[in-house]
Amino acid sequence: MVTVDRSLDGVSLRSAEQGSPEFEAELTRLARRGETDFERVEPAVREILARVKSEGDSALRSFVERFEKRSITRPLIEDYGGQQALAALAEPMAAALREAADRIARYHSRQAEQLASFEYTENGVTLGSRVTPLDRVGVYAPGGKASYPSSVLMSVIPARVAGVRCVVLATPNPGPEVRAAAALAGVDALLDAGGAQAIAALAYGTESVPRVDKIVGPGNLYVCSAKRLVFGEVAIDSIAGPSEILVVADESADPRLVAADLLSQAEHDEAAYPLLVCTSAELVKSVEEELSEQLRSLPLREVARTSVRENGFAFVVEGRDGFELVANRLAAEHVALHTSEPRELSKRIRHAGAIFLGSATPEAAGDYLAGPSHVLPTGGAARFGAPLGVYDFVSRTSLIGYGAAALAAQAPAIVTLARAEGLEAHARAVEARTDPAAQSPARRP
């Protein structure tokens, strides 16, 4: 039986109408929501990184004991009991994980088809691009307020489809669902640690933890700060911020479903952003009523309520041009289109992590089962970022080969450009091949 808490106050969404000074001010403020105060945690993170880099496993174990309040004997576990955990799960859970893994693999296999190497010859010049899977990848899965087996599937499977040879999963004290998901996804070894200390171990390597080529996956402020600081030592996917959703709603929208989608992100974190752009103040009011009603029976209602109160906002616009304006300025992680002709509107939205087409498509479907990775750019990073995918787990190498006649034909232009930039050795390297009779400057009279 669901216990209903009738003591909760009503929920109000701050709002502004298009054309008002408040509208532009709030749109500008929220467009910059990705700015993060790393300075507050950076000194502590730098200390963690430096100690793990120099002291290895002993520092890693020390930080796990200090921050995670537990002891570990072996940081890296190759036999992490994934298959046993999968077999012990209740069948509905095991079946759901299997179905999700299968759908994620099928989707990313389509991506892999677009990443083929190529090579061609043109006038004696052979050119190409070779795509090579990364050797070793570290995947971080949060383990603080909740357990996220879905994040394991969404991060590891694209790497496996890409052909990555070794995947190390870093997650603190993983439960059976996470270990089962790791087995289904193809994790080779599990690093039983979280926080900045796990990022340090993956980036620098320790006695037991192999150094990886790239680290992917979301985490808290300390994890994000650590990823930011180790970039260059290794590659990273992005700096993830709080979860967010922009619901786009016209007069056809059902306030009940709009509120449900807003709360699906608000319950993640008090810092999450549940945002709405719609065509009337009346719809905002109806959504507020639904939010209040649905919050009463939500287990994480205090988290969601804080998110709505602190970060929720409703933009009231005049029509689809307003939808386009707000969506592209905010460049949200999730954009849910509760409108007529959602596919047509989606073509006008250039910047979004994932677009959910129509009110029948809940954002939760993308989080768990649809297929595309739910690891998405946040904080406006959809302006330049992309969902985690197969393309994140490969490197590309250019191939260039000249025949003698082809180089002779292009030599005048190459030499001209080299000397214009003051790089004489570049020019001479070409002339040495195209004019064998040319004397070395040292031998010239």
N, C-alpha and C positions, 0 to 999 in steps of 0.2 A: 504494500500500500504506500502511495506517495504522500508524504506529509507536506501540507501546504502552509507556508509561513505567511500569514496575513498581516504581519507587522511591517512589511516592507513598504516604504513610501513609493509613490509614483515616480517614474523615470522620465526626465525631460531631456530632449536633445537640443543642444544649442543650435541655432539655425540662422541663416541670413539669406535674403532674397537677392537675385541677380540684379546688378545695377547699384546696390547700396555700397557705401564705403566698407561696411563690415564684411561683405561678400569677398571683395578683393583682398582685404587684409587677412581673412582667415584662409583663403585659398593660397596666398603667398606663404603664410605661416606653415600650413600643412604640407605644402610642396617642399618645404625644407625640413620635414620631420626626420629625415635620415641622418641629420647631423648628430653625432654621438660624442659625448664627453668622455673620451678615452683617457684624458689626462688624469682623471681621478683614480683610475686603477693601474695606469701604466707603470708607475714605479714598482708596485708589487709584482706585476706580471714580468717585468724585466728581471727582477730578482729570481723568480721561479725559472725563467728561461735560462738564465746564466748558470744557476746551480745544476739544473738537469743536464745542461750541455757539458759541464765540467765534471760532475759527480755521478752522472748516469743513474743506474737503478737505485742506488741508496738515496739519492735526492728524490727520486720519483716516489719511492715508498714513504719517505718522510713527509712529503706533501700530501699524499693520500691519507696518511694518518692524521695530519694536521687539519686538512680542509674537509675530508670526507668522513672523519671520525671512525675509521676502521683500519685494519691491518691487512696487507697482502703479502704473500710470500713470493709468488711468481707473477710479475707484472704481465707477461705475455703468456697466453694460454692457447696452445694449438689444439688440444683436445678439450673443447669447451662444452661438450655434451649437447650439441645442437640437435642431432638426430634423436637422441633420447628425449630431449625436451619436447620435440615435435610430436613424438609418439605418445607422450604423456598428456598432451593437451586434450581438452574436451573437443570432440569431433567438429562442432560448429566453428570453433576458433581455428583449428587446424585447417579445415576446409576453406575458411575465409582467407587465411594466409596463403594457401596454395593458389586459390583463384586470383588473388591480388598479384602474386609473383608471376603467374602465367600471363596476366594481362599487361603488366609492366614490361615483361620481356618481349612480348609481341609488339608493343608500341615502339620500344627502343630498337628492335630489329629493323623496323621501317626507317628509323633515323640512320642506322648504320649503312643502309643502302645508298645514302646520299654522301657518304664519306670516302668513296673509292679513290684510290690513287689514279693518276693519269699521266700520260706521256705522249708527246707528238714531236714530229720533225718538220721544220719549216726552213727552206732554203739552206740546208746543211747544218742547221742549229737544232739540237735535240733539247727539248725542255719538258719538265714534268714536275709533279708534286707527289711525294711518297708519304702516305699516312701510316703511322706506326703507333700501336698501343703503348701506353706508359707501362713501365715494368712493375712499379709498386705504388699503391695508393692507400692513404689512410682515410677512413670514413669516421667522422665523429657523430655520435648519436647522443642527444641529451639524456640525462638520467636524474634530473632534479625533482621537479614537481610531479612528473609523470613519466611513464615508460612509453617509448615510441617504437614498437616493432615496425610500424609502417615506414618510419624514416630510414630504417635499415634497408628495407626492400627498395625504397625509392632512390637511395644513394648507391647501393652496392650493385644492383642489377644492371644499371646503365654501364657501370665500369666493366662488369663481366661480359656484357654484350660487345663492348668495344674491344675486348681481348686482353684486358689488363691481366698480367701474370699472377700478381699477388695482391690481395686486399686484406688490410688489417683494420678491424673495427675497434674503435676506442669508445668505451662506454662504461660508466661506473656501476659495479655490482649488478650485472645484468640478470634480469629475471628469466623465467622459462620462455615467455613469449618472445623476448629479444633474442635469446639463444636459438630458438626455433626459427625465427626469421633469418638469423645469420646463416643457419644451415641451408635454408631454402635459397637464399640469395647467392651463396657460394663464398662466404667469408673463410679465409685461410687461417687466420689467427685472431684472437681477441685480446685487446689491451684492457685490462681491468682497472681503468683509471679514468677520471674525468678532469674537467677544468683546464687551466693553462698548463698544468703539469703533463697532461696527456698530449697536448699539442706540441710541447717541447720535446717529448720523447719521440713522437712521430717525425718531427722536423730534423732533429739532430741525431737520433738514434742513441741507444744505450747498449749495455752489455747484452741485454735480452731482446730489445725492441729494434727491429731493422729500420733504418732511415727510409722514408718514403719519398716519392717524387712530387706528390700532390696531396693536399689535405682538403677534404670537402665536408660539408655538413654544417648545420646550424648549431648555435650554442649561446650561452649567456655573455654578458659584457666582458668577462675575463677571457673566455674562449675566443671571442671576436677580436679582442685586443691582442691576444697571443698570435692568432692567425695573421693579423695585420703586421706584427713585428717580425714574424719568421718569413714573410713573403720575400722572395729573393733567394733564401736558402732552399725553399721549396715553392711550388706553385700553390695557389689556393683558388677556390671557386668564387667566393664573394664574402663580404662582411654582412652577415644577416642581422636584421633588427627585429623588433617586435612584429608579430603577425598583424595583418591588416586586410580589410575587405572594403571595397566600394560597391554598394548596391545602387544600381541605376534603375529607377522606377518611374513609369508613366501612369496615366490614369487607369490602365488595365491591370496594374499590380495588385496583388493580394497582400494587405498589410501584415497578415499573419505570417506569410512566407518571407516577406522582407525582414520582419523582426527575427524570425528563426535564423536567417542567414547572418544577420548582424551579430546575434548572440553566439553563433558557431565559431566566430573568431574572437569575440570578447571573452569567452571562457578560457582561452589559452593563457592569458596573462593580463594583469592589471594595466600593463603598458600597451596592450593591443589597441588598434585603431578601427572601430566600427563606424564607417562613413556612409552617408547616403546622399545621393543627388536625385531630386524628384521634381515634379512639375507643380506641386501645390502645397500650401501650408496645411490644408486639410489632411493630406496624406501623411504629413509629418506627425500630426496629432494622432491619427489612427495608428501609426507605427509606434508612437510612444505608449499608447494604451496597450498594444500587444506586447511590447517589451516588458511593461510592468507586470502583466498577467503571466507571461512565460517565465519571468525571473523567479516568481514565487515558488515554483516547483523544480528549479534548476539546482542540482547538487553544488555546482561551483558558482552559485548566484552572487556571492560577495565579490569574487574575482571579476565576474562579468559586469556586475553593477558598477564597480570602480572603473572598469575600462570604459563603459558607456558614459559615466559621469565625467571622467577626466579627459577622454580623448574622442568621444563620440561627437559627430557634427553632421548637420543636414544642410545641404545647399539646395535652395529652391530656384529653379531656372525656368525659362520660358518655353523650352522645347528641345529638340534633338541637337540643335547647335550648342545649347548649353550643356547637354550631356557630353558632347564631344570636347568642349572647352575644359570642363572639370576633370573628366577622365584622363585627358592627355596631360594636363598640368600636374595631376597627382601621381600618375604612373604607378598605380597601385599593384600590390602583389596579386590579389584576387579581385576581379571585376565581374559582378553578377548582374546580368541584364534581365530585369523583370519588366520587359517592354514588349510591345507589338513589334514584329519583324526584327527580332534580335540579331539575326545573321547580317542583315543589311547594316544595322547600327554598329556591329562589331568591326566592319570594314573601315569605319571612321575613327576607331580607337587604335591609335598607333603604338601606344605605350601601356603595356600591361603584362604581368607575369603569366596569368592565365585568365581567359575569358570564358564565362559560363553562360551558355546560350539558352536563354529562356527560363521562366519560373519553374519549369519541371526539372531543372538541373541544379541540384544543391551543391554548394561548394564542397561539402563533405564527400561527395562522390570523387572529386578530384584528389582529396586528401588520402583516400584509401584504395579505390578500386578501378578508376577509369583507365589508367595506363600511363599518362605523362607523369614525370616526377613532380612531387609536390614541393621540392626544394626550389624556391622561387626567389627572384630579386625583391627586396623590401625597401621601404624608406624612399621611394622614388627612383631606385636603381633600375627599374624597368625601362627608363629612358635609354639605357645603354646595355643593360644586362639581359640575361635569358634564363629560362628554366635549366636546371641541371640536366645534362643529356649526354649521349654517347660522345658528342664532340668535345666534351670536357676531359675526356680520358685518352686523348690521342695527341701526338705531336706530328708536325708536318715538316718535311724536308724538301727543299727545292732541288731539282736535278737540272744541271746545265752542262751541255756538251757541244763543243764547236768542232767542225771540220776545218781543215786548213783554208780552204777557199772561202768559207763563211766568215772566218775571222779576218781574212784579208779584205773582204768586202766591207766589213764594219770597222776596220782599224782606224781610218781617218776620223770618224765620228768619236770613237772611244778616246783616241789620243787627244783630240780637241777638247773634249769635256774634262779629261784628267788634268791637262795643263791649265785650263781655265780655273780649276780649283787648286792649282799650285801643287799637284801631286805628281811630280816628275817620274818617280819610280813606277807609278801606275802606267804612265805613257810608255816608258821604256820596256816594261814587261810585255806590252803588246808588240812593240817594234821588234823586240828580240825574236818574236815568233814569225812576224810577217816580213822582216827585212834581215835575213841572216847575215848579209854583208855589212850591216851596220856595226861600226866599231864601238867598243866600250869607251866612254868619255875619258877614262884614265889613259887609254892608248892613243887618243887622238893627238896629232902634232899640234 
